Amino acid sequence: MALNINSIFTATAQRNLMNSNNRLGENLARASSGKRINKAADDAAGLSIAMQLQADIRSADQAQRNVSDGASLTRVAEGGLSEISSLLTRGRELSIQAANGTLNDQQRSTLNQEITSIKEEVNRITGVTEFNGQKLLDGSLAAGAPEQLSIQAGIQSTPNDRLSMNVVEDSSTAALNIDTVDISTQAGAQNALASFDNAMAQVTRNRSNIGSLQNRLDHTASNLAVQRENLSAANATISDLDYAKETSAIQRNKILSQAAVSTLRQGQQGQASIIGSLLNIKG
């Protein structure tokens, strides 16, 4: 007759051993990656949220770089305006000198040559001051310019996520109304004073607008830094691994795995003993 020994005890031990090894493998995968969620099966909803948070974090990083580029642009523009302001100050100084009645027209004509050089330099600075190919002082960044320049300073696509950089009016001699200044006569020198005063006031307004924009960019950068910190904290809460808890789980599953191996071995030994006893009886 056929002899069949089917041990439920051994089958249960094998199943428990497989389950313990599977859980231990997942524990080790999480511990090695440092992430609680390594695949969608770990936490589908959590993975979706974590991926969106990671996208927002990287977007915030890029927005901070965008704001930094915008701040660099404003510094270049302010540098050019600072030089123009110095030139206008010199022009007014020469006008005061030429307006003095002790000078003759020939001497005033000599002073006017420097005025001509000043106007040429103002126009040159206006024409060459640029950032990454973008002209800054020729009216391209004026409030009513045909093409508006904005900085993407947020992580979304709403108007509030963009900052307008169009705050600098044209700084050429024509826009400043000093292109016709001539101090070769006493009357011309006296009239030049008002022209230079108005020009300096316009340049000062441009510099004030840039200063206000720089302060706004600084606050925007600070806000983005705080936003990134909060996003990172939220992402860590969802996806980062609790090493203390995971280490405890690893030890637990190791013990269960070892216990299942021991139980399986004892079951196999019991089966062998029963078979041996039966064979001895049969013999």
URRA-V147742 format. One record per run of one state. SS is the DSSP state (H for helix, E for strand, C for the rest). FROM is the first residue (numbers start at 1). TO is the last residue. Records with the same first field share a line. If there is no record, write none. Layout:
BEGIN
SS = FROM-TO / FROM-TO
END
This chain:
BEGIN
C = 1-7 / 34-34 / 36-43 / 99-104 / 129-129 / 132-133 / 136-149 / 153-158 / 165-172 / 177-185 / 241-242 / 283-283
H = 8-33 / 44-98 / 105-128 / 159-161 / 173-176 / 186-239 / 243-282
E = 35-35 / 130-131 / 134-135 / 150-152 / 162-164 / 240-240
END
